């Protein structure tokens, strides 16, 4: 099969990880994969990794043109490639094209968070979508509350699991804490609560080392605050790290911290657990509570977040290294059902099932010249000509 996976960039995050992991899995069975990147330059730091994971990567940004003409170009491009399957990772322009593509193509859309914006985009034009995939139960529930859960099924993201990964250390050195993800000022990530957690550990005289893996608009503020602490040498910022380098940094770490107020199926959490890091995370119904068995493969903390609860669990594991090792082993075993082999097979089964349904062989073929139905639920998310032109000038984009 020819499989087209659409993203709005190649940036570090769950959508990019899912795209690359699915592509490498599909390739094992001889399927041809192509990445279509729809978005203005710069497209992201993972472009070299995308080129390794896909047979071909095609960049198709919106030029100095109306949104309608841009859609026509995308439709023409896809008609020429003629994929058997399209997997859309929350790209509004792609979702708008679905009614104007042949019905012979299996069309899937993937929702990665409970954001009403993402849910609205991926459920638009539902008559032309074979399935909408939510990566967690709480996303499906959120879609249902918005009245948009018609074709939604739940399929979590999949990760590569290495056979030779060691589990957390059982020695009595500093407990090694880790955060993996974008360092954003978004309040839902609760990143500035880490300071209170580490202050608690200092007061309890628990030796620790905290590693932030990732980058973002909150990094400088976080660094500035931690540099004022007497334990500043024990807080490390790695900056942006390519996926293959992340694995090296996770080796030998003890604990993964995630104090978010909402998540889908956090790719970083799954990856950390697959390396034996014990998770101490927010209890998010339909998300983290589906991944972690509380007090066995990790700890689930209540919301609103209390830093002292995180600190107490860290202290407990620091003082019981045998318990840390046992929980580390349990965390890693819990990841078997999230392997890319399991999730990739589920995608292929869904595709095969969709191909067997009765399909209109002529639908969409003659509609490229007239794009008449662009619902407001999609067009509200792309800029008009004035704002788009300003973006091109600001980014100094040339064609």
KEKE-3310 file (N, C-alpha, C; in steps of 0.2 Angstrom, whole numbers, plus 5000, padded with zeros to 4 digits):
npx = (5004:5002:5005:5000:5006:5001:5007:5009:5021:5038:5041:5048:5038:5022:5014:5024:5032:5023:5020:5033:5036:5025:5027:5040:5036:5026:5034:5041:5033:5033:5026:5024:5029:5025:5028:5019:5021:5013:5014:5021:5039:5051:5051:5053:5064:5066:5067:5078:5076:5064:5066:5074:5065:5054:5049:5049:5049:5038:5037:5025:5021:5010:5009:5010:4995:4977:4968:4959:4965:4976:4972:4967:4980:4985:4976:4977:4990:4989:4981:4989:4999:4991:4988:4984:4980:4977:4983:4979:4986:4979:4979:4972:4970:4972:4961:4951:4952:4947:4933:4935:4943:4947:4935:4940:4952:4957:4953:4959:4959:4968:4967:4975:4974:4964:4959:4947:4949:4957:4949:4938:4943:4947:4936:4928:4920:4915:4908:4916:4926:4935:4938:4940:4953:4956:4969:4967:4956:4950:4950:4941:4930:4929:4926:4914:4907:4907:4898:4903:4907:4905:4912:4923:4936:4947:4964:4980:4996:5010:5026:5044:5051:5065:5075:5085:5086:5091:5085:5079:5093:5099:5107:5114:5115:5112:5095:5088:5079:5068:5062:5053:5050:5041:5047:5036:5026:5013:5001:4995:5004:5011:5025:5032:5030:5039:5050:5045:5044:5057:5062:5056:5062:5075:5073:5070:5082:5085:5095:5097:5095:5090:5084:5080:5073:5072:5065:5060:5048:5048:5060:5071:5066:5064:5077:5083:5076:5080:5093:5095:5095:5102:5105:5108:5117:5113:5102:5098:5098:5095:5092:5085:5083:5087:5076:5084:5094:5088:5085:5098:5099:5089:5093:5098:5091:5080:5067:5052:5044:5028:5018:5006:4990:4981:4982:4984:4988:5002:5017:5030:5029:5026:5038:5047:5044:5046:5059:5061:5060:5052:5036:5029:5015:5002:4985:4975:4960:4955:4967:4982:4978:4974:4986:4995:4996:4992:5003:5010:5015:5019:5016:5001:4996:4985:4974:4969:4986:4998:5013:5020:5015:5021:5034:5035:5033:5044:5054:5050:5054:5067:5072:5070:5077:5076:5062:5061:5067:5059:5047:5051:5054:5041:5035:5041:5037:5023:5022:5022:5009:5009:5018:5025:5023:5011:5002:5004:5000:4986:4983:4985:4975:4964:4964:4964:4951:4943:4945:4938:4925:4910:4914:4912:4918:4919:4918:4923:4932:4930:4929:4939:4940:4931:4929:4918:4913:4918:4918:4915:4920:4933:4939:4940:4952:4963:4974:4968:4971:4978:4984:4991:5000:5008:5014:5022:5031:5036:5043:5052:5050:5054:5051)
npy = (4994:5012:5024:5039:5051:5065:5080:5095:5100:5096:5094:5092:5081:5073:5070:5070:5059:5049:5048:5045:5033:5025:5025:5018:5006:5001:5000:4989:4979:4981:4992:5008:5023:5040:5057:5071:5087:5101:5117:5133:5137:5139:5121:5112:5104:5090:5086:5080:5067:5063:5061:5050:5041:5040:5035:5046:5063:5077:5094:5106:5121:5134:5147:5163:5165:5162:5153:5144:5142:5136:5124:5118:5116:5106:5096:5092:5088:5077:5069:5066:5058:5048:5040:5025:5026:5039:5047:5059:5070:5081:5092:5106:5111:5099:5091:5099:5095:5083:5080:5081:5072:5055:5042:5030:5031:5027:5037:5043:5051:5059:5062:5071:5077:5084:5096:5107:5113:5104:5093:5098:5100:5087:5080:5086:5086:5073:5064:5060:5054:5039:5034:5041:5043:5043:5046:5042:5038:5048:5058:5054:5055:5068:5073:5067:5075:5086:5083:5076:5063:5053:5044:5039:5030:5022:5022:5020:5029:5022:5015:5012:4998:4993:4978:4976:4986:4993:4993:5004:5011:5002:5007:5018:5032:5049:5051:5050:5061:5065:5075:5075:5083:5097:5112:5123:5138:5135:5133:5121:5112:5113:5116:5125:5121:5112:5118:5119:5105:5101:5110:5104:5092:5096:5101:5089:5083:5075:5068:5073:5073:5083:5082:5091:5087:5093:5108:5125:5139:5142:5139:5148:5155:5145:5141:5152:5153:5141:5143:5152:5144:5134:5122:5122:5116:5104:5103:5101:5106:5099:5104:5105:5089:5076:5061:5049:5052:5054:5042:5038:5047:5044:5031:5024:5033:5036:5041:5047:5062:5070:5083:5087:5095:5091:5078:5067:5052:5052:5052:5054:5049:5035:5032:5034:5025:5013:5013:5009:5019:5025:5031:5046:5054:5066:5061:5057:5055:5043:5044:5045:5036:5025:5020:5018:5007:5011:5013:5001:5000:5013:5030:5039:5055:5067:5079:5096:5099:5095:5099:5093:5080:5073:5075:5067:5054:5053:5053:5041:5031:5034:5030:5017:5007:4994:4993:5003:4997:4986:4992:4999:4988:4984:4995:4995:4982:4985:4992:4984:4983:4994:4994:4998:4988:4982:4992:4997:4986:4986:4998:4994:4983:4991:4998:4988:4983:4995:4996:4985:4989:4995:5006:5021:5023:5034:5045:5062:5063:5072:5084:5094:5106:5114:5120:5121:5119:5123:5122:5133:5128:5123:5133:5144:5142:5145:5158:5173:5182:5194:5192:5180:5185:5194:5184:5177:5188:5191:5179:5179:5171:5163:5158)
npz = (5000:4997:5009:5016:5027:5036:5043:5052:5054:5058:5072:5088:5098:5101:5089:5079:5083:5083:5069:5063:5070:5066:5052:5051:5056:5046:5035:5037:5032:5018:5014:5006:5012:5014:5019:5021:5024:5030:5032:5037:5034:5048:5047:5057:5069:5067:5054:5048:5054:5050:5036:5037:5042:5033:5016:5007:5010:5008:5007:5008:5009:5012:5000:4994:4992:4991:5004:4998:4985:4989:4995:4983:4977:4986:4985:4971:4972:4980:4972:4962:4968:4973:4985:4995:5008:5019:5033:5045:5055:5064:5055:5049:5035:5028:5032:5027:5014:5012:5007:4993:4988:4981:4985:4986:4993:5009:5023:5038:5053:5067:5084:5096:5108:5122:5117:5112:5099:5092:5092:5085:5072:5068:5067:5058:5042:5043:5036:5026:5031:5036:5049:5065:5076:5092:5104:5117:5130:5137:5128:5119:5127:5129:5116:5114:5124:5117:5107:5096:5093:5084:5075:5082:5088:5100:5100:5106:5106:5099:5104:5101:5108:5117:5119:5127:5137:5152:5170:5183:5193:5208:5218:5231:5227:5222:5219:5203:5194:5181:5168:5152:5138:5129:5135:5140:5143:5145:5156:5159:5159:5171:5174:5182:5195:5198:5205:5218:5222:5222:5232:5243:5243:5246:5259:5266:5265:5254:5243:5226:5208:5195:5179:5164:5149:5134:5126:5125:5127:5140:5145:5148:5159:5169:5170:5176:5188:5195:5195:5206:5217:5230:5226:5213:5204:5203:5195:5178:5161:5146:5134:5117:5110:5099:5094:5094:5102:5114:5120:5125:5135:5144:5149:5164:5172:5186:5190:5182:5180:5179:5180:5174:5170:5160:5148:5133:5127:5134:5125:5130:5143:5140:5134:5143:5154:5147:5147:5160:5170:5184:5185:5192:5192:5187:5191:5179:5172:5161:5154:5161:5171:5164:5160:5170:5184:5200:5213:5209:5196:5196:5202:5205:5206:5215:5208:5212:5210:5222:5227:5238:5238:5227:5231:5243:5237:5230:5240:5247:5237:5236:5248:5248:5239:5234:5232:5223:5212:5209:5206:5195:5186:5184:5178:5166:5161:5159:5147:5136:5129:5123:5113:5097:5088:5092:5091:5078:5071:5074:5068:5054:5054:5055:5043:5034:5036:5033:5020:5015:5016:5007:4994:4985:4970:4961:4968:4973:4962:4952:4958:4960:4954:4960:4975:4986:4999:5013:5029:5043:5054:5051:5043:5052:5058:5050:5043:5036:5020:5023:5036:5033:5023:5031:5039:5030:5027:5039:5042:5032:5020:5005:4988)
capx = (5000:5005:5002:5002:5005:5001:5008:5010:5028:5043:5044:5048:5031:5018:5012:5029:5034:5018:5021:5039:5035:5020:5031:5045:5033:5023:5039:5043:5029:5034:5022:5028:5026:5026:5026:5017:5022:5009:5015:5026:5045:5054:5046:5055:5071:5066:5066:5082:5074:5058:5069:5076:5059:5049:5052:5049:5046:5036:5036:5020:5019:5005:5013:5006:4989:4972:4967:4956:4970:4981:4968:4967:4986:4986:4971:4981:4996:4987:4978:4995:5002:4986:4989:4978:4978:4979:4983:4980:4988:4976:4980:4965:4970:4971:4954:4946:4953:4944:4928:4937:4948:4943:4932:4944:4957:4955:4955:4960:4961:4970:4966:4981:4973:4956:4958:4941:4951:4959:4943:4934:4947:4948:4929:4925:4919:4915:4905:4921:4932:4933:4938:4943:4957:4958:4974:4966:4949:4948:4949:4935:4925:4929:4923:4907:4904:4906:4893:4906:4910:4902:4916:4929:4939:4953:4970:4985:5002:5015:5033:5048:5054:5071:5075:5091:5085:5091:5080:5082:5098:5097:5112:5111:5117:5107:5089:5088:5073:5068:5056:5054:5044:5042:5047:5031:5023:5006:4999:4992:5010:5013:5032:5035:5029:5045:5054:5042:5045:5064:5063:5054:5067:5081:5071:5070:5088:5085:5100:5093:5097:5084:5086:5075:5075:5068:5067:5053:5048:5049:5067:5075:5063:5065:5084:5084:5074:5084:5100:5095:5094:5108:5106:5107:5121:5109:5097:5102:5094:5098:5090:5081:5087:5084:5074:5089:5098:5084:5086:5104:5099:5085:5097:5100:5087:5076:5060:5049:5039:5023:5013:5001:4983:4978:4986:4981:4992:5009:5022:5035:5028:5027:5045:5051:5042:5049:5066:5061:5059:5046:5032:5025:5012:4995:4980:4971:4955:4955:4974:4987:4976:4974:4993:4999:4993:4994:5007:5013:5020:5020:5011:4996:4995:4979:4973:4974:4993:5001:5020:5022:5014:5026:5040:5034:5034:5051:5057:5049:5058:5074:5074:5068:5080:5073:5056:5062:5069:5053:5042:5054:5052:5033:5034:5043:5032:5017:5023:5021:5003:5010:5023:5023:5021:5004:4998:5005:4995:4979:4981:4984:4969:4958:4964:4961:4944:4940:4946:4933:4919:4908:4916:4910:4924:4920:4917:4928:4937:4929:4927:4945:4939:4926:4929:4912:4910:4923:4915:4918:4924:4940:4942:4942:4959:4968:4974:4966:4977:4982:4988:4996:5005:5012:5018:5027:5036:5040:5048:5056:5049:5055:5049)
capy = (5000:5018:5027:5046:5053:5072:5083:5102:5101:5090:5097:5087:5080:5066:5069:5068:5053:5044:5048:5041:5026:5021:5024:5013:4999:5000:4999:4982:4975:4983:4997:5014:5029:5047:5062:5077:5093:5107:5123:5138:5136:5132:5115:5109:5101:5083:5085:5074:5061:5061:5059:5043:5036:5039:5034:5052:5069:5082:5100:5110:5126:5139:5152:5170:5163:5162:5147:5140:5140:5132:5118:5115:5113:5100:5091:5090:5084:5070:5065:5063:5053:5043:5035:5020:5028:5045:5048:5066:5072:5087:5097:5108:5111:5092:5089:5102:5092:5076:5078:5082:5066:5049:5038:5024:5032:5027:5043:5043:5058:5057:5068:5070:5080:5085:5103:5108:5115:5098:5088:5101:5099:5080:5077:5090:5082:5066:5059:5058:5051:5032:5033:5046:5040:5047:5042:5040:5037:5055:5062:5052:5057:5076:5073:5065:5080:5092:5081:5075:5056:5048:5038:5039:5024:5024:5019:5024:5030:5016:5016:5006:4995:4989:4972:4976:4991:4991:4996:5009:5008:5000:5010:5024:5038:5054:5049:5054:5064:5067:5077:5074:5086:5104:5117:5128:5142:5133:5132:5114:5108:5114:5116:5129:5117:5108:5121:5117:5098:5101:5113:5099:5087:5099:5102:5083:5081:5069:5070:5072:5076:5084:5083:5093:5085:5097:5115:5129:5146:5142:5136:5153:5157:5139:5141:5158:5152:5136:5146:5155:5139:5132:5115:5124:5112:5097:5104:5101:5107:5097:5108:5100:5082:5071:5055:5044:5054:5054:5036:5038:5051:5040:5026:5025:5037:5033:5043:5052:5067:5073:5086:5090:5095:5086:5074:5062:5047:5055:5048:5054:5045:5029:5031:5034:5019:5008:5012:5008:5025:5025:5037:5050:5059:5067:5056:5060:5050:5041:5045:5041:5030:5019:5017:5016:5004:5015:5010:4995:5002:5020:5033:5044:5061:5070:5086:5101:5097:5096:5097:5088:5073:5071:5074:5061:5048:5053:5051:5034:5027:5036:5027:5010:5006:4988:4994:5007:4992:4982:4996:5000:4982:4984:5000:4992:4977:4988:4995:4979:4984:5001:4993:5000:4982:4981:4998:4997:4981:4989:5002:4990:4980:4996:5000:4983:4983:5000:4994:4980:4992:4997:5012:5025:5023:5040:5051:5066:5063:5078:5090:5098:5113:5118:5119:5125:5117:5124:5123:5138:5125:5123:5140:5148:5140:5147:5165:5177:5184:5199:5189:5175:5188:5196:5179:5176:5193:5190:5173:5180:5165:5164:5152)
capz = (5000:4998:5015:5016:5034:5036:5049:5051:5055:5060:5078:5094:5101:5100:5082:5075:5085:5080:5062:5062:5072:5061:5045:5051:5056:5040:5030:5038:5028:5011:5012:5004:5016:5012:5024:5018:5029:5028:5036:5035:5037:5048:5048:5063:5070:5066:5047:5046:5056:5046:5030:5038:5043:5027:5009:5004:5013:5004:5010:5004:5013:5009:4997:4993:4989:4996:5007:4993:4980:4993:4995:4976:4976:4990:4982:4965:4974:4982:4966:4958:4972:4973:4991:4997:5014:5022:5041:5046:5062:5066:5050:5046:5028:5025:5034:5022:5007:5012:5002:4986:4986:4979:4990:4986:4998:5016:5027:5045:5057:5073:5089:5101:5115:5123:5115:5107:5093:5089:5091:5080:5066:5066:5066:5052:5036:5046:5031:5021:5035:5038:5056:5069:5081:5098:5107:5124:5132:5139:5122:5116:5131:5127:5109:5116:5127:5112:5102:5090:5094:5080:5072:5086:5091:5104:5098:5109:5102:5100:5105:5100:5115:5116:5123:5131:5142:5160:5174:5187:5198:5215:5222:5235:5225:5221:5215:5197:5192:5174:5164:5145:5134:5128:5141:5138:5148:5146:5163:5160:5160:5178:5175:5188:5201:5200:5210:5225:5223:5224:5238:5248:5244:5250:5266:5268:5264:5249:5237:5219:5202:5190:5172:5160:5142:5130:5125:5124:5129:5147:5148:5151:5166:5173:5172:5180:5195:5198:5196:5212:5222:5232:5223:5206:5200:5203:5190:5172:5155:5140:5127:5112:5109:5094:5097:5095:5108:5120:5123:5129:5141:5148:5152:5171:5176:5191:5191:5178:5183:5174:5184:5169:5172:5155:5143:5130:5129:5133:5122:5134:5148:5138:5132:5150:5157:5143:5150:5167:5174:5188:5184:5197:5187:5189:5190:5173:5171:5154:5152:5165:5175:5160:5158:5176:5190:5205:5218:5207:5190:5197:5207:5202:5211:5214:5206:5210:5211:5228:5226:5243:5237:5223:5235:5247:5234:5228:5246:5248:5232:5237:5254:5247:5232:5231:5230:5216:5206:5208:5202:5188:5182:5183:5173:5159:5158:5157:5141:5131:5125:5119:5108:5090:5084:5094:5089:5071:5068:5075:5062:5048:5054:5054:5036:5030:5037:5030:5012:5013:5016:5000:4992:4979:4966:4958:4973:4974:4957:4947:4962:4962:4951:4963:4982:4988:5006:5018:5035:5047:5060:5049:5040:5057:5061:5046:5043:5030:5016:5026:5041:5030:5020:5036:5042:5025:5027:5045:5042:5026:5016:4998:4984)
cpx = (5004:5001:5005:5001:5006:5002:5009:5017:5032:5045:5043:5041:5028:5016:5018:5032:5029:5019:5027:5038:5031:5024:5036:5042:5030:5028:5042:5039:5028:5029:5026:5024:5029:5024:5025:5017:5018:5010:5021:5033:5046:5050:5047:5062:5071:5066:5071:5080:5068:5061:5072:5070:5054:5053:5053:5046:5044:5034:5031:5017:5014:5009:5008:5000:4983:4971:4964:4960:4975:4978:4968:4974:4987:4982:4975:4987:4994:4984:4984:4998:4998:4987:4983:4976:4981:4978:4984:4981:4986:4979:4974:4965:4969:4964:4949:4947:4949:4938:4930:4943:4944:4941:4936:4950:4954:4958:4954:4962:4963:4970:4971:4979:4965:4955:4952:4943:4953:4953:4939:4937:4946:4941:4925:4924:4918:4912:4910:4927:4930:4933:4942:4946:4958:4963:4973:4958:4946:4947:4942:4929:4924:4925:4916:4903:4903:4901:4896:4910:4908:4906:4922:4930:4945:4959:4976:4991:5006:5022:5037:5051:5060:5072:5080:5091:5086:5086:5083:5088:5096:5103:5109:5114:5111:5101:5089:5081:5073:5061:5058:5048:5046:5042:5042:5028:5016:5005:4997:4998:5013:5021:5035:5034:5035:5050:5051:5044:5053:5066:5061:5059:5074:5079:5072:5077:5089:5090:5096:5097:5091:5086:5080:5077:5070:5069:5060:5054:5049:5056:5071:5072:5064:5073:5086:5082:5078:5091:5101:5095:5101:5110:5106:5111:5118:5103:5100:5097:5098:5097:5086:5086:5083:5082:5079:5093:5095:5085:5093:5103:5094:5088:5099:5097:5082:5068:5058:5044:5035:5017:5007:4994:4979:4983:4982:4984:4999:5014:5028:5035:5029:5034:5049:5050:5045:5056:5067:5061:5052:5042:5029:5022:5005:4990:4975:4966:4955:4962:4979:4984:4974:4981:4996:4994:4996:4997:5010:5018:5021:5016:5007:4995:4988:4979:4968:4981:4996:5009:5023:5021:5019:5033:5040:5035:5041:5055:5056:5053:5065:5077:5073:5071:5077:5066:5056:5063:5063:5048:5045:5053:5045:5032:5035:5039:5025:5017:5022:5015:5004:5015:5021:5021:5013:5000:4998:5000:4988:4978:4980:4977:4963:4958:4962:4953:4940:4940:4941:4926:4917:4910:4914:4917:4925:4919:4923:4933:4936:4928:4933:4944:4935:4926:4923:4910:4916:4920:4919:4922:4931:4943:4944:4949:4965:4968:4971:4972:4981:4987:4993:5001:5010:5016:5023:5033:5040:5045:5053:5056:5050:5053:5052)
cpy = (5006:5022:5034:5048:5061:5075:5091:5104:5095:5092:5091:5087:5074:5065:5067:5061:5047:5043:5044:5034:5022:5020:5018:5006:4997:4997:4991:4977:4977:4988:5003:5019:5035:5052:5068:5082:5099:5112:5127:5136:5141:5127:5112:5105:5094:5081:5079:5067:5058:5058:5052:5038:5035:5038:5041:5057:5074:5088:5104:5115:5131:5145:5159:5168:5163:5154:5142:5138:5135:5125:5114:5112:5106:5094:5088:5086:5077:5066:5062:5058:5047:5038:5031:5023:5035:5045:5055:5067:5079:5093:5100:5109:5104:5090:5092:5099:5086:5075:5079:5077:5060:5045:5032:5025:5031:5033:5042:5049:5056:5063:5066:5073:5082:5093:5103:5109:5108:5093:5091:5099:5092:5077:5081:5085:5075:5061:5057:5055:5044:5031:5039:5043:5044:5043:5040:5041:5044:5059:5060:5055:5065:5077:5072:5071:5086:5089:5078:5068:5051:5042:5037:5033:5026:5019:5023:5025:5024:5018:5010:5004:4991:4984:4973:4982:4989:4995:5001:5006:5007:5003:5016:5031:5043:5050:5053:5055:5066:5070:5077:5077:5093:5108:5123:5131:5140:5130:5125:5110:5108:5114:5120:5126:5113:5111:5119:5110:5098:5104:5108:5094:5090:5099:5095:5079:5074:5071:5068:5075:5077:5086:5085:5091:5088:5104:5119:5136:5147:5141:5142:5155:5151:5140:5146:5157:5147:5139:5150:5150:5136:5125:5116:5119:5105:5097:5105:5102:5104:5101:5103:5094:5078:5065:5050:5045:5054:5047:5035:5042:5048:5034:5028:5030:5033:5034:5048:5056:5070:5076:5089:5090:5091:5084:5069:5055:5050:5051:5048:5050:5037:5027:5030:5027:5013:5007:5011:5013:5024:5031:5040:5055:5061:5062:5059:5054:5049:5042:5041:5036:5024:5016:5014:5013:5007:5011:5003:4997:5010:5023:5039:5049:5064:5077:5090:5098:5099:5094:5092:5081:5070:5070:5068:5054:5047:5050:5044:5030:5028:5031:5019:5008:4999:4989:4998:5002:4988:4986:4998:4994:4982:4989:4998:4987:4980:4991:4990:4980:4990:5000:4995:4994:4981:4986:4998:4992:4983:4994:4999:4986:4985:4998:4995:4982:4989:4999:4989:4983:4994:5004:5015:5026:5030:5046:5055:5067:5070:5084:5095:5105:5117:5116:5124:5124:5117:5126:5128:5134:5123:5129:5144:5147:5142:5154:5167:5179:5189:5196:5184:5179:5191:5191:5177:5181:5193:5185:5174:5174:5167:5158:5153)
cpz = (5000:5004:5015:5023:5034:5042:5047:5052:5057:5067:5083:5097:5098:5093:5078:5077:5083:5073:5060:5064:5068:5054:5046:5052:5050:5035:5031:5034:5020:5009:5011:5008:5014:5017:5020:5024:5026:5033:5034:5038:5043:5050:5054:5063:5069:5059:5045:5048:5052:5039:5031:5039:5037:5020:5006:5009:5009:5008:5006:5008:5009:5007:4998:4989:4994:4998:5002:4987:4983:4993:4988:4975:4980:4987:4975:4967:4976:4977:4962:4962:4973:4979:4992:5004:5016:5030:5042:5053:5063:5061:5047:5039:5025:5026:5029:5015:5006:5007:4995:4984:4985:4985:4991:4991:5005:5020:5034:5048:5064:5078:5094:5108:5116:5121:5110:5100:5089:5087:5085:5073:5064:5065:5061:5046:5038:5040:5026:5025:5037:5046:5059:5075:5086:5102:5114:5125:5134:5133:5119:5120:5130:5121:5110:5119:5122:5106:5096:5090:5090:5077:5076:5089:5095:5102:5101:5104:5103:5100:5103:5107:5114:5121:5128:5136:5149:5164:5179:5192:5205:5220:5226:5233:5224:5217:5209:5194:5185:5172:5157:5142:5133:5134:5139:5144:5149:5153:5164:5161:5167:5179:5181:5195:5203:5205:5217:5227:5225:5230:5244:5249:5247:5257:5270:5268:5260:5244:5231:5214:5197:5183:5168:5153:5138:5130:5124:5127:5136:5150:5151:5158:5171:5175:5177:5187:5198:5199:5203:5218:5224:5229:5215:5201:5199:5198:5183:5166:5149:5134:5123:5110:5104:5097:5099:5101:5115:5124:5127:5135:5146:5152:5159:5175:5181:5190:5185:5181:5178:5178:5180:5172:5166:5150:5139:5132:5129:5131:5126:5140:5146:5137:5139:5153:5153:5145:5157:5172:5178:5187:5190:5193:5190:5187:5185:5171:5163:5151:5156:5169:5171:5158:5165:5181:5196:5211:5216:5201:5190:5202:5204:5208:5210:5211:5210:5213:5218:5228:5232:5242:5232:5227:5240:5244:5232:5234:5247:5243:5234:5243:5253:5240:5229:5228:5223:5211:5204:5204:5195:5183:5180:5178:5166:5156:5156:5150:5135:5126:5121:5114:5101:5086:5086:5091:5081:5068:5069:5070:5056:5048:5052:5047:5032:5030:5033:5022:5010:5013:5008:4999:4986:4975:4962:4962:4973:4967:4953:4951:4963:4959:4955:4971:4985:4996:5010:5024:5039:5052:5058:5047:5046:5060:5056:5044:5036:5026:5020:5032:5038:5027:5025:5039:5037:5026:5033:5045:5036:5021:5009:4995:4978)
residu = (UNK:UNK:UNK:UNK:UNK:UNK:UNK:UNK:UNK:UNK:UNK:UNK:UNK:UNK:UNK:UNK:UNK:UNK:UNK:UNK:UNK:UNK:UNK:UNK:UNK:UNK:UNK:UNK:UNK:UNK:UNK:UNK:UNK:UNK:UNK:UNK:UNK:UNK:UNK:UNK:UNK:UNK:UNK:UNK:UNK:UNK:UNK:UNK:UNK:UNK:UNK:UNK:UNK:UNK:UNK:UNK:UNK:UNK:UNK:UNK:UNK:UNK:UNK:UNK:UNK:UNK:UNK:UNK:UNK:UNK:UNK:UNK:UNK:UNK:UNK:UNK:UNK:UNK:UNK:UNK:UNK:UNK:UNK:UNK:UNK:UNK:UNK:UNK:UNK:UNK:UNK:UNK:UNK:UNK:UNK:UNK:UNK:UNK:UNK:UNK:UNK:UNK:UNK:UNK:UNK:UNK:UNK:UNK:UNK:UNK:UNK:UNK:UNK:UNK:UNK:UNK:UNK:UNK:UNK:UNK:UNK:UNK:UNK:UNK:UNK:UNK:UNK:UNK:UNK:UNK:UNK:UNK:UNK:UNK:UNK:UNK:UNK:UNK:UNK:UNK:UNK:UNK:UNK:UNK:UNK:UNK:UNK:UNK:UNK:UNK:UNK:UNK:UNK:UNK:UNK:UNK:UNK:UNK:UNK:UNK:UNK:UNK:UNK:UNK:UNK:UNK:UNK:UNK:UNK:UNK:UNK:UNK:UNK:UNK:UNK:UNK:UNK:UNK:UNK:UNK:UNK:UNK:UNK:UNK:UNK:UNK:UNK:UNK:UNK:UNK:UNK:UNK:UNK:UNK:UNK:UNK:UNK:UNK:UNK:UNK:UNK:UNK:UNK:UNK:UNK:UNK:UNK:UNK:UNK:UNK:UNK:UNK:UNK:UNK:UNK:UNK:UNK:UNK:UNK:UNK:UNK:UNK:UNK:UNK:UNK:UNK:UNK:UNK:UNK:UNK:UNK:UNK:UNK:UNK:UNK:UNK:UNK:UNK:UNK:UNK:UNK:UNK:UNK:UNK:UNK:UNK:UNK:UNK:UNK:UNK:UNK:UNK:UNK:UNK:UNK:UNK:UNK:UNK:UNK:UNK:UNK:UNK:UNK:UNK:UNK:UNK:UNK:UNK:UNK:UNK:UNK:UNK:UNK:UNK:UNK:UNK:UNK:UNK:UNK:UNK:UNK:UNK:UNK:UNK:UNK:UNK:UNK:UNK:UNK:UNK:UNK:UNK:UNK:UNK:UNK:UNK:UNK:UNK:UNK:UNK:UNK:UNK:UNK:UNK:UNK:UNK:UNK:UNK:UNK:UNK:UNK:UNK:UNK:UNK:UNK:UNK:UNK:UNK:UNK:UNK:UNK:UNK:UNK:UNK:UNK:UNK:UNK:UNK:UNK:UNK:UNK:UNK:UNK:UNK:UNK:UNK:UNK:UNK:UNK:UNK:UNK:UNK:UNK:UNK:UNK:UNK:UNK:UNK:UNK:UNK:UNK:UNK:UNK:UNK:UNK:UNK:UNK:UNK:UNK:UNK:UNK:UNK:UNK:UNK:UNK:UNK:UNK:UNK:UNK:UNK:UNK:UNK:UNK:UNK:UNK:UNK:UNK:UNK:UNK:UNK:UNK:UNK:UNK:UNK:UNK:UNK:UNK:UNK:UNK:UNK:UNK:UNK:UNK:UNK:UNK:UNK:UNK:UNK:UNK)
# end
